[in-house]
Amino acid sequence: MTPQEQEIAKMKDEITTELRAVFKGNMKVFDWDIPENDDRKSAELIIKVMQDAMDVIQQEIKDGKL
């Protein structure tokens, strides 16, 4: 196992917790801003934007920008 793989194994839970916190924070904003919020639809939209952002970051890494 490489040092990077060892480090990510240690950090996996922390990264997941941080991403979950970002997701939940955005869900709260939807609930505050939309009186009759559809939680499932909001969750799908937030996850889509988060995935799009991850895709952009991944491409930036491939392009040597990060």
All heavy atoms as TSV, in Angstrom:
chain	resi	resn	atom	element	x	y	z
A	1	MET	N	N	0.857	-1.174	0.000
A	1	MET	CA	C	0.000	0.000	0.000
A	1	MET	C	C	0.907	1.242	0.000
A	1	MET	O	O	1.810	1.348	0.813
A	1	MET	CB	C	-0.911	-0.037	1.233
A	1	MET	CG	C	-1.969	1.036	1.236
A	1	MET	SD	S	-3.068	0.970	2.677
A	1	MET	CE	C	-4.252	-0.246	2.131
A	2	THR	N	N	0.597	2.173	-0.897
A	2	THR	CA	C	1.395	3.396	-0.986
A	2	THR	C	C	1.107	4.314	0.211
A	2	THR	O	O	0.053	4.179	0.857
A	2	THR	CB	C	1.082	4.166	-2.279
A	2	THR	OG1	O	-0.257	4.671	-2.204
A	2	THR	CG2	C	1.266	3.311	-3.522
A	3	PRO	N	N	1.995	5.265	0.476
A	3	PRO	CA	C	1.712	6.223	1.559
A	3	PRO	C	C	0.404	6.986	1.328
A	3	PRO	O	O	-0.336	7.256	2.281
A	3	PRO	CB	C	2.919	7.170	1.517
A	3	PRO	CG	C	4.024	6.364	0.910
A	3	PRO	CD	C	3.351	5.449	-0.072
A	4	GLN	N	N	0.100	7.301	0.062
A	4	GLN	CA	C	-1.147	8.013	-0.240
A	4	GLN	C	C	-2.360	7.132	0.072
A	4	GLN	O	O	-3.368	7.621	0.603
A	4	GLN	CB	C	-1.173	8.434	-1.716
A	4	GLN	CG	C	-0.146	9.463	-2.078
A	4	GLN	CD	C	1.236	8.874	-2.370
A	4	GLN	OE1	O	1.441	7.665	-2.353
A	4	GLN	NE2	N	2.196	9.752	-2.633
A	5	GLU	N	N	-2.263	5.852	-0.250
A	5	GLU	CA	C	-3.371	4.931	0.042
A	5	GLU	C	C	-3.548	4.745	1.555
A	5	GLU	O	O	-4.681	4.663	2.043
A	5	GLU	CB	C	-3.129	3.585	-0.637
A	5	GLU	CG	C	-3.244	3.648	-2.139
A	5	GLU	CD	C	-2.752	2.396	-2.845
A	5	GLU	OE1	O	-1.850	1.717	-2.329
A	5	GLU	OE2	O	-3.279	2.109	-3.935
A	6	GLN	N	N	-2.443	4.706	2.287
A	6	GLN	CA	C	-2.526	4.599	3.743
A	6	GLN	C	C	-3.184	5.839	4.346
A	6	GLN	O	O	-4.034	5.741	5.224
A	6	GLN	CB	C	-1.132	4.408	4.342
A	6	GLN	CG	C	-0.524	3.065	4.014
A	6	GLN	CD	C	0.934	2.956	4.448
A	6	GLN	OE1	O	1.555	3.938	4.845
A	6	GLN	NE2	N	1.473	1.753	4.345
A	7	GLU	N	N	-2.797	7.001	3.837
A	7	GLU	CA	C	-3.359	8.257	4.354
A	7	GLU	C	C	-4.847	8.364	4.053
A	7	GLU	O	O	-5.643	8.755	4.902
A	7	GLU	CB	C	-2.597	9.449	3.770
A	7	GLU	CG	C	-2.984	10.785	4.361
A	7	GLU	CD	C	-2.612	10.938	5.827
A	7	GLU	OE1	O	-1.744	10.192	6.339
A	7	GLU	OE2	O	-3.206	11.811	6.478
A	8	ILE	N	N	-5.247	8.004	2.826
A	8	ILE	CA	C	-6.672	8.116	2.475
A	8	ILE	C	C	-7.500	7.119	3.278
A	8	ILE	O	O	-8.641	7.412	3.644
A	8	ILE	CB	C	-6.911	7.986	0.949
A	8	ILE	CG1	C	-8.278	8.578	0.569
A	8	ILE	CG2	C	-6.847	6.546	0.479
A	8	ILE	CD1	C	-8.398	10.039	0.767
A	9	ALA	N	N	-6.926	5.967	3.590
A	9	ALA	CA	C	-7.639	5.001	4.421
A	9	ALA	C	C	-7.930	5.598	5.794
A	9	ALA	O	O	-9.013	5.395	6.353
A	9	ALA	CB	C	-6.829	3.719	4.551
A	10	LYS	N	N	-6.983	6.377	6.324
A	10	LYS	CA	C	-7.178	7.033	7.618
A	10	LYS	C	C	-8.200	8.159	7.524
A	10	LYS	O	O	-8.947	8.412	8.465
A	10	LYS	CB	C	-5.865	7.637	8.112
A	10	LYS	CG	C	-4.821	6.649	8.503
A	10	LYS	CD	C	-3.594	7.436	9.001
A	10	LYS	CE	C	-2.317	6.706	8.750
A	10	LYS	NZ	N	-1.134	7.517	9.071
A	11	MET	N	N	-8.230	8.849	6.398
A	11	MET	CA	C	-9.051	10.054	6.259
A	11	MET	C	C	-10.438	9.821	5.660
A	11	MET	O	O	-11.254	10.732	5.637
A	11	MET	CB	C	-8.310	11.070	5.387
A	11	MET	CG	C	-7.054	11.608	6.031
A	11	MET	SD	S	-6.317	12.906	5.039
A	11	MET	CE	C	-7.566	14.174	5.185
A	12	LYS	N	N	-10.707	8.624	5.182
A	12	LYS	CA	C	-11.962	8.347	4.476
A	12	LYS	C	C	-13.190	8.765	5.277
A	12	LYS	O	O	-14.068	9.463	4.763
A	12	LYS	CB	C	-12.050	6.874	4.104
A	12	LYS	CG	C	-13.282	6.538	3.311
A	12	LYS	CD	C	-13.334	5.074	2.950
A	12	LYS	CE	C	-14.618	4.786	2.194
A	12	LYS	NZ	N	-14.743	3.378	1.840
A	13	ASP	N	N	-13.255	8.367	6.530
A	13	ASP	CA	C	-14.422	8.703	7.347
A	13	ASP	C	C	-14.543	10.207	7.555
A	13	ASP	O	O	-15.645	10.759	7.529
A	13	ASP	CB	C	-14.368	7.982	8.696
A	13	ASP	CG	C	-14.603	6.488	8.573
A	13	ASP	OD1	O	-15.160	6.043	7.551
A	13	ASP	OD2	O	-14.219	5.756	9.510
A	14	GLU	N	N	-13.420	10.878	7.767
A	14	GLU	CA	C	-13.437	12.331	7.969
A	14	GLU	C	C	-13.926	13.050	6.718
A	14	GLU	O	O	-14.749	13.975	6.799
A	14	GLU	CB	C	-12.034	12.829	8.323
A	14	GLU	CG	C	-11.960	14.312	8.562
A	14	GLU	CD	C	-10.545	14.778	8.905
A	14	GLU	OE1	O	-9.703	13.950	9.276
A	14	GLU	OE2	O	-10.312	15.985	8.786
A	15	ILE	N	N	-13.448	12.625	5.554
A	15	ILE	CA	C	-13.873	13.241	4.296
A	15	ILE	C	C	-15.366	13.026	4.083
A	15	ILE	O	O	-16.096	13.947	3.703
A	15	ILE	CB	C	-13.044	12.708	3.114
A	15	ILE	CG1	C	-11.587	13.182	3.244
A	15	ILE	CG2	C	-13.648	13.132	1.776
A	15	ILE	CD1	C	-10.623	12.495	2.297
A	16	THR	N	N	-15.831	11.816	4.349
A	16	THR	CA	C	-17.261	11.508	4.203
A	16	THR	C	C	-18.098	12.368	5.146
A	16	THR	O	O	-19.135	12.917	4.745
A	16	THR	CB	C	-17.510	10.012	4.465
A	16	THR	OG1	O	-16.754	9.253	3.525
A	16	THR	CG2	C	-18.982	9.656	4.342
A	17	THR	N	N	-17.642	12.526	6.383
A	17	THR	CA	C	-18.352	13.353	7.356
A	17	THR	C	C	-18.421	14.802	6.899
A	17	THR	O	O	-19.471	15.454	7.010
A	17	THR	CB	C	-17.665	13.249	8.736
A	17	THR	OG1	O	-17.723	11.889	9.179
A	17	THR	CG2	C	-18.323	14.152	9.763
A	18	GLU	N	N	-17.311	15.311	6.358
A	18	GLU	CA	C	-17.287	16.696	5.880
A	18	GLU	C	C	-18.236	16.891	4.702
A	18	GLU	O	O	-18.967	17.888	4.644
A	18	GLU	CB	C	-15.866	17.084	5.486
A	18	GLU	CG	C	-14.944	17.228	6.676
A	18	GLU	CD	C	-13.488	17.450	6.292
A	18	GLU	OE1	O	-13.172	17.512	5.080
A	18	GLU	OE2	O	-12.664	17.563	7.208
A	19	LEU	N	N	-18.249	15.946	3.773
A	19	LEU	CA	C	-19.160	16.058	2.630
A	19	LEU	C	C	-20.616	15.971	3.073
A	19	LEU	O	O	-21.474	16.704	2.569
A	19	LEU	CB	C	-18.861	14.982	1.589
A	19	LEU	CG	C	-17.619	15.218	0.757
A	19	LEU	CD1	C	-17.313	14.012	-0.117
A	19	LEU	CD2	C	-17.778	16.457	-0.100
A	20	ARG	N	N	-20.887	15.081	4.029
A	20	ARG	CA	C	-22.254	14.958	4.549
A	20	ARG	C	C	-22.684	16.277	5.204
A	20	ARG	O	O	-23.835	16.709	5.049
A	20	ARG	CB	C	-22.342	13.796	5.531
A	20	ARG	CG	C	-23.758	13.544	6.029
A	20	ARG	CD	C	-23.863	12.277	6.859
A	20	ARG	NE	N	-23.888	11.124	5.958
A	20	ARG	CZ	C	-22.966	10.163	5.939
A	20	ARG	NH1	N	-21.947	10.195	6.756
A	20	ARG	NH2	N	-23.077	9.159	5.106
A	21	ALA	N	N	-21.769	16.937	5.904
A	21	ALA	CA	C	-22.081	18.215	6.550
A	21	ALA	C	C	-22.409	19.285	5.509
A	21	ALA	O	O	-23.345	20.076	5.702
A	21	ALA	CB	C	-20.922	18.662	7.431
A	22	VAL	N	N	-21.659	19.325	4.418
A	22	VAL	CA	C	-21.958	20.280	3.338
A	22	VAL	C	C	-23.338	19.989	2.764
A	22	VAL	O	O	-24.152	20.898	2.565
A	22	VAL	CB	C	-20.868	20.220	2.236
A	22	VAL	CG1	C	-21.292	21.012	1.007
A	22	VAL	CG2	C	-19.537	20.714	2.778
A	23	PHE	N	N	-23.628	18.725	2.515
A	23	PHE	CA	C	-24.930	18.334	1.976
A	23	PHE	C	C	-26.059	18.760	2.925
A	23	PHE	O	O	-27.024	19.410	2.516
A	23	PHE	CB	C	-24.974	16.820	1.743
A	23	PHE	CG	C	-26.336	16.308	1.408
A	23	PHE	CD1	C	-26.848	16.467	0.136
A	23	PHE	CD2	C	-27.117	15.676	2.366
A	23	PHE	CE1	C	-28.130	16.010	-0.172
A	23	PHE	CE2	C	-28.382	15.215	2.070
A	23	PHE	CZ	C	-28.890	15.384	0.794
A	24	LYS	N	N	-25.922	18.418	4.205
A	24	LYS	CA	C	-26.970	18.742	5.170
A	24	LYS	C	C	-27.141	20.248	5.334
A	24	LYS	O	O	-28.266	20.735	5.489
A	24	LYS	CB	C	-26.663	18.092	6.519
A	24	LYS	CG	C	-26.888	16.596	6.521
A	24	LYS	CD	C	-26.618	16.002	7.898
A	24	LYS	CE	C	-26.914	14.520	7.899
A	24	LYS	NZ	N	-26.723	13.942	9.246
A	25	GLY	N	N	-26.042	20.992	5.277
A	25	GLY	CA	C	-26.130	22.448	5.361
A	25	GLY	C	C	-26.932	23.022	4.216
A	25	GLY	O	O	-27.761	23.930	4.408
A	26	ASN	N	N	-26.714	22.499	3.034
A	26	ASN	CA	C	-27.474	22.961	1.874
A	26	ASN	C	C	-28.935	22.538	1.957
A	26	ASN	O	O	-29.823	23.290	1.546
A	26	ASN	CB	C	-26.818	22.472	0.582
A	26	ASN	CG	C	-25.615	23.298	0.221
A	26	ASN	OD1	O	-25.746	24.440	-0.188
A	26	ASN	ND2	N	-24.432	22.744	0.408
A	27	MET	N	N	-29.196	21.367	2.506
A	27	MET	CA	C	-30.587	20.943	2.695
A	27	MET	C	C	-31.318	21.901	3.630
A	27	MET	O	O	-32.476	22.241	3.398
A	27	MET	CB	C	-30.641	19.509	3.249
A	27	MET	CG	C	-30.335	18.433	2.223
A	27	MET	SD	S	-31.574	18.287	0.912
A	27	MET	CE	C	-32.971	17.644	1.827
A	28	LYS	N	N	-30.635	22.369	4.677
A	28	LYS	CA	C	-31.248	23.318	5.600
A	28	LYS	C	C	-31.604	24.615	4.893
A	28	LYS	O	O	-32.667	25.188	5.126
A	28	LYS	CB	C	-30.310	23.617	6.768
A	28	LYS	CG	C	-30.236	22.514	7.785
A	28	LYS	CD	C	-29.323	22.893	8.932
A	28	LYS	CE	C	-29.209	21.743	9.906
A	28	LYS	NZ	N	-28.301	22.071	11.021
A	29	VAL	N	N	-30.732	25.075	4.018
A	29	VAL	CA	C	-31.009	26.311	3.266
A	29	VAL	C	C	-32.259	26.132	2.422
A	29	VAL	O	O	-33.120	27.011	2.379
A	29	VAL	CB	C	-29.792	26.714	2.397
A	29	VAL	CG1	C	-30.151	27.862	1.463
A	29	VAL	CG2	C	-28.608	27.091	3.281
A	30	PHE	N	N	-32.383	24.996	1.746
A	30	PHE	CA	C	-33.583	24.731	0.945
A	30	PHE	C	C	-34.819	24.759	1.834
A	30	PHE	O	O	-35.846	25.321	1.470
A	30	PHE	CB	C	-33.480	23.374	0.235
A	30	PHE	CG	C	-32.792	23.426	-1.097
A	30	PHE	CD1	C	-31.451	23.758	-1.205
A	30	PHE	CD2	C	-33.489	23.139	-2.264
A	30	PHE	CE1	C	-30.812	23.793	-2.424
A	30	PHE	CE2	C	-32.869	23.181	-3.504
A	30	PHE	CZ	C	-31.519	23.513	-3.580
A	31	ASP	N	N	-34.726	24.138	3.020
A	31	ASP	CA	C	-35.872	24.109	3.938
A	31	ASP	C	C	-36.237	25.507	4.423
A	31	ASP	O	O	-37.413	25.820	4.587
A	31	ASP	CB	C	-35.577	23.199	5.132
A	31	ASP	CG	C	-35.642	21.719	4.766
A	31	ASP	OD1	O	-36.291	21.375	3.756
A	31	ASP	OD2	O	-35.039	20.911	5.494
A	32	TRP	N	N	-35.230	26.357	4.658
A	32	TRP	CA	C	-35.496	27.724	5.110
A	32	TRP	C	C	-36.106	28.563	3.999
A	32	TRP	O	O	-37.008	29.362	4.238
A	32	TRP	CB	C	-34.213	28.414	5.558
A	32	TRP	CG	C	-33.563	27.843	6.788
A	32	TRP	CD1	C	-34.166	27.184	7.819
A	32	TRP	CD2	C	-32.169	27.884	7.100
A	32	TRP	NE1	N	-33.232	26.808	8.750
A	32	TRP	CE2	C	-31.997	27.226	8.342
A	32	TRP	CE3	C	-31.047	28.399	6.468
A	32	TRP	CZ2	C	-30.750	27.088	8.956
A	32	TRP	CZ3	C	-29.808	28.266	7.075
A	32	TRP	CH2	C	-29.673	27.615	8.299
A	33	ASP	N	N	-35.598	28.386	2.778
A	33	ASP	CA	C	-35.989	29.256	1.662
A	33	ASP	C	C	-37.256	28.811	0.932
A	33	ASP	O	O	-37.896	29.619	0.267
A	33	ASP	CB	C	-34.850	29.352	0.636
A	33	ASP	CG	C	-33.654	30.121	1.166
A	33	ASP	OD1	O	-33.780	30.771	2.228
A	33	ASP	OD2	O	-32.588	30.087	0.520
A	34	ILE	N	N	-37.605	27.541	1.061
A	34	ILE	CA	C	-38.765	27.016	0.330
A	34	ILE	C	C	-39.749	26.455	1.352
A	34	ILE	O	O	-39.524	25.379	1.921
A	34	ILE	CB	C	-38.338	25.920	-0.674
A	34	ILE	CG1	C	-37.251	26.445	-1.613
A	34	ILE	CG2	C	-39.553	25.419	-1.463
A	34	ILE	CD1	C	-36.582	25.369	-2.449
A	35	PRO	N	N	-40.876	27.152	1.589
A	35	PRO	CA	C	-41.806	26.734	2.641
A	35	PRO	C	C	-42.286	25.280	2.538
A	35	PRO	O	O	-42.317	24.580	3.544
A	35	PRO	CB	C	-42.978	27.704	2.483
A	35	PRO	CG	C	-42.375	28.913	1.837
A	35	PRO	CD	C	-41.290	28.390	0.939
A	36	GLU	N	N	-42.653	24.845	1.349
A	36	GLU	CA	C	-43.131	23.471	1.194
A	36	GLU	C	C	-42.116	22.672	0.386
A	36	GLU	O	O	-42.425	22.089	-0.656
A	36	GLU	CB	C	-44.505	23.469	0.534
A	36	GLU	CG	C	-45.560	24.097	1.424
A	36	GLU	CD	C	-46.947	24.083	0.802
A	36	GLU	OE1	O	-47.165	23.367	-0.183
A	36	GLU	OE2	O	-47.805	24.807	1.316
A	37	ASN	N	N	-40.904	22.599	0.902
A	37	ASN	CA	C	-39.801	21.964	0.204
A	37	ASN	C	C	-40.032	20.466	-0.006
A	37	ASN	O	O	-40.494	19.769	0.890
A	37	ASN	CB	C	-38.503	22.178	0.996
A	37	ASN	CG	C	-37.292	21.697	0.239
A	37	ASN	OD1	O	-37.222	21.813	-0.966
A	37	ASN	ND2	N	-36.325	21.164	0.971
A	38	ASP	N	N	-39.686	19.985	-1.191
A	38	ASP	CA	C	-39.671	18.555	-1.505
A	38	ASP	C	C	-38.245	18.087	-1.205
A	38	ASP	O	O	-37.328	18.314	-1.997
A	38	ASP	CB	C	-40.036	18.353	-2.979
A	38	ASP	CG	C	-39.995	16.904	-3.416
A	38	ASP	OD1	O	-39.393	16.058	-2.717
A	38	ASP	OD2	O	-40.545	16.608	-4.495
A	39	ASP	N	N	-38.062	17.455	-0.040
A	39	ASP	CA	C	-36.725	17.066	0.394
A	39	ASP	C	C	-36.023	16.133	-0.590
A	39	ASP	O	O	-34.822	16.265	-0.815
A	39	ASP	CB	C	-36.769	16.405	1.775
A	39	ASP	CG	C	-36.980	17.401	2.900
A	39	ASP	OD1	O	-36.696	18.601	2.706
A	39	ASP	OD2	O	-37.414	16.974	3.987
A	40	ARG	N	N	-36.755	15.212	-1.167
A	40	ARG	CA	C	-36.137	14.271	-2.107
A	40	ARG	C	C	-35.618	15.002	-3.340
A	40	ARG	O	O	-34.497	14.771	-3.783
A	40	ARG	CB	C	-37.126	13.185	-2.496
A	40	ARG	CG	C	-36.537	12.137	-3.406
A	40	ARG	CD	C	-37.569	11.077	-3.771
A	40	ARG	NE	N	-36.992	10.109	-4.663
A	40	ARG	CZ	C	-36.613	8.895	-4.312
A	40	ARG	NH1	N	-36.761	8.493	-3.072
A	40	ARG	NH2	N	-36.096	8.071	-5.200
A	41	LYS	N	N	-36.418	15.898	-3.899
A	41	LYS	CA	C	-36.003	16.653	-5.081
A	41	LYS	C	C	-34.822	17.557	-4.744
A	41	LYS	O	O	-33.859	17.648	-5.515
A	41	LYS	CB	C	-37.180	17.474	-5.623
A	41	LYS	CG	C	-36.863	18.257	-6.872
A	41	LYS	CD	C	-36.510	17.324	-8.038
A	41	LYS	CE	C	-36.290	18.108	-9.309
A	41	LYS	NZ	N	-35.882	17.272	-10.422
A	42	SER	N	N	-34.877	18.211	-3.588
A	42	SER	CA	C	-33.768	19.065	-3.161
A	42	SER	C	C	-32.492	18.252	-3.018
A	42	SER	O	O	-31.420	18.669	-3.467
A	42	SER	CB	C	-34.098	19.734	-1.824
A	42	SER	OG	O	-35.178	20.613	-1.975
A	43	ALA	N	N	-32.591	17.092	-2.398
A	43	ALA	CA	C	-31.425	16.226	-2.214
A	43	ALA	C	C	-30.824	15.834	-3.554
A	43	ALA	O	O	-29.605	15.877	-3.739
A	43	ALA	CB	C	-31.809	14.982	-1.421
A	44	GLU	N	N	-31.673	15.462	-4.502
A	44	GLU	CA	C	-31.185	15.079	-5.834
A	44	GLU	C	C	-30.446	16.243	-6.505
A	44	GLU	O	O	-29.390	16.047	-7.108
A	44	GLU	CB	C	-32.345	14.614	-6.706
A	44	GLU	CG	C	-32.941	13.283	-6.275
A	44	GLU	CD	C	-34.230	12.939	-6.998
A	44	GLU	OE1	O	-34.692	13.736	-7.851
A	44	GLU	OE2	O	-34.788	11.864	-6.715
A	45	LEU	N	N	-31.017	17.440	-6.407
A	45	LEU	CA	C	-30.395	18.612	-7.035
A	45	LEU	C	C	-29.057	18.964	-6.372
A	45	LEU	O	O	-28.080	19.275	-7.060
A	45	LEU	CB	C	-31.351	19.805	-6.981
A	45	LEU	CG	C	-32.607	19.687	-7.839
A	45	LEU	CD1	C	-33.588	20.795	-7.494
A	45	LEU	CD2	C	-32.258	19.707	-9.317
A	46	ILE	N	N	-29.029	18.904	-5.055
A	46	ILE	CA	C	-27.791	19.219	-4.333
A	46	ILE	C	C	-26.705	18.199	-4.671
A	46	ILE	O	O	-25.559	18.568	-4.953
A	46	ILE	CB	C	-28.056	19.285	-2.815
A	46	ILE	CG1	C	-28.927	20.496	-2.497
A	46	ILE	CG2	C	-26.739	19.330	-2.027
A	46	ILE	CD1	C	-29.517	20.490	-1.099
A	47	ILE	N	N	-27.057	16.925	-4.664
A	47	ILE	CA	C	-26.087	15.877	-4.999
A	47	ILE	C	C	-25.577	16.063	-6.422
A	47	ILE	O	O	-24.383	15.903	-6.692
A	47	ILE	CB	C	-26.703	14.474	-4.821
A	47	ILE	CG1	C	-26.934	14.193	-3.343
A	47	ILE	CG2	C	-25.842	13.400	-5.460
A	47	ILE	CD1	C	-25.669	14.078	-2.507
A	48	LYS	N	N	-26.451	16.444	-7.339
A	48	LYS	CA	C	-26.034	16.670	-8.730
A	48	LYS	C	C	-25.002	17.789	-8.805
A	48	LYS	O	O	-23.976	17.664	-9.470
A	48	LYS	CB	C	-27.254	16.998	-9.588
A	48	LYS	CG	C	-26.968	17.460	-11.002
A	48	LYS	CD	C	-26.652	16.307	-11.932
A	48	LYS	CE	C	-26.607	16.720	-13.381
A	48	LYS	NZ	N	-25.280	17.113	-13.843
A	49	VAL	N	N	-25.253	18.895	-8.113
A	49	VAL	CA	C	-24.309	20.017	-8.125
A	49	VAL	C	C	-22.991	19.605	-7.464
A	49	VAL	O	O	-21.912	19.944	-7.958
A	49	VAL	CB	C	-24.927	21.250	-7.433
A	49	VAL	CG1	C	-23.884	22.331	-7.211
A	49	VAL	CG2	C	-26.076	21.796	-8.265
A	50	MET	N	N	-23.076	18.863	-6.364
A	50	MET	CA	C	-21.855	18.408	-5.703
A	50	MET	C	C	-21.047	17.487	-6.619
A	50	MET	O	O	-19.818	17.597	-6.708
A	50	MET	CB	C	-22.187	17.712	-4.377
A	50	MET	CG	C	-22.720	18.659	-3.319
A	50	MET	SD	S	-23.260	17.833	-1.796
A	50	MET	CE	C	-21.676	17.382	-1.083
A	51	GLN	N	N	-21.748	16.594	-7.327
A	51	GLN	CA	C	-21.063	15.687	-8.254
A	51	GLN	C	C	-20.446	16.469	-9.412
A	51	GLN	O	O	-19.316	16.185	-9.817
A	51	GLN	CB	C	-22.021	14.623	-8.793
A	51	GLN	CG	C	-21.343	13.609	-9.691
A	51	GLN	CD	C	-20.253	12.831	-8.982
A	51	GLN	OE1	O	-20.516	12.176	-7.979
A	51	GLN	NE2	N	-19.031	12.904	-9.473
A	52	ASP	N	N	-21.178	17.443	-9.937
A	52	ASP	CA	C	-20.631	18.285	-11.010
A	52	ASP	C	C	-19.364	18.997	-10.553
A	52	ASP	O	O	-18.380	19.073	-11.287
A	52	ASP	CB	C	-21.664	19.314	-11.479
A	52	ASP	CG	C	-22.829	18.688	-12.229
A	52	ASP	OD1	O	-22.756	17.497	-12.601
A	52	ASP	OD2	O	-23.829	19.409	-12.436
A	53	ALA	N	N	-19.382	19.500	-9.319
A	53	ALA	CA	C	-18.205	20.178	-8.775
A	53	ALA	C	C	-17.034	19.200	-8.641
A	53	ALA	O	O	-15.886	19.548	-8.964
A	53	ALA	CB	C	-18.533	20.813	-7.433
A	54	MET	N	N	-17.303	17.994	-8.192
A	54	MET	CA	C	-16.250	16.979	-8.085
A	54	MET	C	C	-15.685	16.640	-9.465
A	54	MET	O	O	-14.468	16.463	-9.625
A	54	MET	CB	C	-16.776	15.714	-7.404
A	54	MET	CG	C	-17.124	15.897	-5.950
A	54	MET	SD	S	-15.740	16.403	-4.916
A	54	MET	CE	C	-14.652	15.026	-5.123
A	55	ASP	N	N	-16.547	16.583	-10.464
A	55	ASP	CA	C	-16.096	16.310	-11.829
A	55	ASP	C	C	-15.186	17.423	-12.338
A	55	ASP	O	O	-14.179	17.160	-12.998
A	55	ASP	CB	C	-17.289	16.126	-12.765
A	55	ASP	CG	C	-18.101	14.873	-12.466
A	55	ASP	OD1	O	-17.613	13.985	-11.741
A	55	ASP	OD2	O	-19.246	14.795	-12.956
A	56	VAL	N	N	-15.533	18.672	-12.026
A	56	VAL	CA	C	-14.698	19.810	-12.429
A	56	VAL	C	C	-13.337	19.720	-11.742
A	56	VAL	O	O	-12.290	19.897	-12.386
A	56	VAL	CB	C	-15.395	21.149	-12.097
A	56	VAL	CG1	C	-14.420	22.318	-12.222
A	56	VAL	CG2	C	-16.595	21.363	-13.004
A	57	ILE	N	N	-13.333	19.431	-10.453
A	57	ILE	CA	C	-12.075	19.306	-9.719
A	57	ILE	C	C	-11.229	18.172	-10.299
A	57	ILE	O	O	-10.017	18.321	-10.502
A	57	ILE	CB	C	-12.343	19.102	-8.216
A	57	ILE	CG1	C	-12.964	20.363	-7.625
A	57	ILE	CG2	C	-11.057	18.722	-7.474
A	57	ILE	CD1	C	-13.537	20.174	-6.228
A	58	GLN	N	N	-11.861	17.056	-10.595
A	58	GLN	CA	C	-11.138	15.922	-11.177
A	58	GLN	C	C	-10.510	16.302	-12.514
A	58	GLN	O	O	-9.358	15.964	-12.784
A	58	GLN	CB	C	-12.078	14.730	-11.344
A	58	GLN	CG	C	-11.365	13.469	-11.798
A	58	GLN	CD	C	-12.301	12.283	-11.815
A	58	GLN	OE1	O	-13.492	12.410	-12.130
A	58	GLN	NE2	N	-11.778	11.120	-11.471
A	59	GLN	N	N	-11.240	17.041	-13.327
A	59	GLN	CA	C	-10.697	17.472	-14.619
A	59	GLN	C	C	-9.539	18.455	-14.421
A	59	GLN	O	O	-8.544	18.395	-15.147
A	59	GLN	CB	C	-11.789	18.101	-15.487
A	59	GLN	CG	C	-11.349	18.404	-16.901
A	59	GLN	CD	C	-10.900	17.149	-17.645
A	59	GLN	OE1	O	-11.607	16.153	-17.691
A	59	GLN	NE2	N	-9.706	17.193	-18.226
A	60	GLU	N	N	-9.672	19.343	-13.441
A	60	GLU	CA	C	-8.589	20.286	-13.154
A	60	GLU	C	C	-7.317	19.556	-12.726
A	60	GLU	O	O	-6.208	19.945	-13.102
A	60	GLU	CB	C	-9.016	21.286	-12.081
A	60	GLU	CG	C	-10.042	22.282	-12.565
A	60	GLU	CD	C	-10.596	23.164	-11.468
A	60	GLU	OE1	O	-10.355	22.900	-10.261
A	60	GLU	OE2	O	-11.290	24.140	-11.811
A	61	ILE	N	N	-7.458	18.481	-11.985
A	61	ILE	CA	C	-6.309	17.671	-11.581
A	61	ILE	C	C	-5.680	17.023	-12.816
A	61	ILE	O	O	-4.456	17.080	-13.003
A	61	ILE	CB	C	-6.717	16.599	-10.540
A	61	ILE	CG1	C	-7.081	17.273	-9.223
A	61	ILE	CG2	C	-5.606	15.572	-10.343
A	61	ILE	CD1	C	-7.776	16.378	-8.236
A	62	LYS	N	N	-6.519	16.456	-13.683
A	62	LYS	CA	C	-6.006	15.842	-14.920
A	62	LYS	C	C	-5.289	16.858	-15.800
A	62	LYS	O	O	-4.307	16.529	-16.457
A	62	LYS	CB	C	-7.149	15.188	-15.694
A	62	LYS	CG	C	-7.689	13.933	-15.064
A	62	LYS	CD	C	-8.838	13.357	-15.879
A	62	LYS	CE	C	-9.412	12.132	-15.216
A	62	LYS	NZ	N	-10.548	11.593	-15.946
A	63	ASP	N	N	-5.793	18.083	-15.792
A	63	ASP	CA	C	-5.210	19.136	-16.620
A	63	ASP	C	C	-3.994	19.803	-15.956
A	63	ASP	O	O	-3.406	20.724	-16.532
A	63	ASP	CB	C	-6.263	20.223	-16.926
A	63	ASP	CG	C	-7.391	19.701	-17.810
A	63	ASP	OD1	O	-7.231	18.640	-18.452
A	63	ASP	OD2	O	-8.442	20.369	-17.842
A	64	GLY	N	N	-3.661	19.375	-14.748
A	64	GLY	CA	C	-2.519	19.927	-14.040
A	64	GLY	C	C	-2.769	21.299	-13.439
A	64	GLY	O	O	-1.831	22.014	-13.110
A	65	LYS	N	N	-4.038	21.666	-13.280
A	65	LYS	CA	C	-4.377	22.971	-12.711
A	65	LYS	C	C	-4.426	22.940	-11.186
A	65	LYS	O	O	-4.437	23.985	-10.561
A	65	LYS	CB	C	-5.716	23.454	-13.269
A	65	LYS	CG	C	-5.671	23.723	-14.755
A	65	LYS	CD	C	-7.025	24.180	-15.267
A	65	LYS	CE	C	-6.988	24.414	-16.755
A	65	LYS	NZ	N	-8.314	24.778	-17.278
A	66	LEU	N	N	-4.501	21.762	-10.602
A	66	LEU	CA	C	-4.502	21.628	-9.138
A	66	LEU	C	C	-3.370	20.712	-8.722
A	66	LEU	O	O	-2.960	19.847	-9.391
A	66	LEU	CB	C	-5.826	21.034	-8.630
A	66	LEU	CG	C	-7.029	21.942	-8.634
A	66	LEU	CD1	C	-8.258	21.194	-8.121
A	66	LEU	CD2	C	-6.807	23.165	-7.764
